[in-house]
Amino acid sequence: MVSLKDMRTSLAALKDVNNLVAVVHCVHALVLIVGRNAAAADKIVRECRESSPTSEFEFLAEDIILLQGVDRVCAKIRARVDKVDLLFMTPDFLSFASRQVYGEAGFHLDDLDLKSHSGLLVGTSHASLMTSLANEELAVRHPSTSFVHVFPE
């Protein structure tokens, strides 16, 4: 098993999620890729089909910046499959440009919608902790499923 120190070192070196490499061994896989850019996805899907011709790769075009988009893509996924065995969430970026920027970071229980606290560091920390909390709740609801959230410190 890889040590936590090695994992953190590797994640710290990760600069370009466009070149992310995942190693999964199976004879036949169905891979659903969600994103906004069909041209970029076409290239990825083509390369994946060449490297794993017995698997299926499908692009689901959706902008998931708003929860409505998340709901739409979840409906598309539910229409395609009964269950999801492995989920990678790699969001693009957070932007709080329209809000006043503060230098502090952290999680504010009294300001979950971040109306009083903002800035890229605050937003990133907040989103990371909210993802961890959501995964903890999902783990309680689905005890036979593993949930892992890795966020570089």
Secondary structure, DSSP 4 states (H G I P E B T S, - for coil): ---HHHHHHHHHH---GGG-------SS-EEEEEES-HHHHHHHHHHHHHH-TTSEEEEEE---SSHHHHHHHHHHHHHH-S--S-----------TTS---S--S--GGGTT-SS--SHHHHHHHHHHHHHHHHHHHHHH-TTS--------
